[in-house]
């Protein structure tokens, strides 16, 4: 259907017509494994993907903005994908499949990686001085500035069901990246 593999025999039809390059933009697809650009900003990435589907830049931007609003991500539209929580990355992944407003949406394992803790996935970016380094189901690594409100961090963690904290000094490569990107 998506042209990822060649058919051995037969044809794929949608709406009575054979599926091909001209009809594929009518489909949206969310793969099990996220395949986005982690350093791109969420909205920028969605507009780019909308353009790849044949939409004009203004049209892709309007559509991306509408879906970001519907998924309560409008305030995070300018954030890099790799700074978003796992749950919000999953939302952006779904919006990427919807940005071309498909007639058919194919979801491959849409809830993969969203274990029970994901329902309580805290939004660490809401706290000043707290930076998400990475987020995996049931495990997150934060960089907490010295002036961060530690009671607020602890309260959010408790609300999310976090059962333990550990301190880990930054690695040499993390310190290097901080200096280079500053």
Order of alpha helices (4+ residues) and beta strands (2+ residues): beta-beta-beta-alpha-alpha-alpha-beta-beta-beta-alpha-alpha
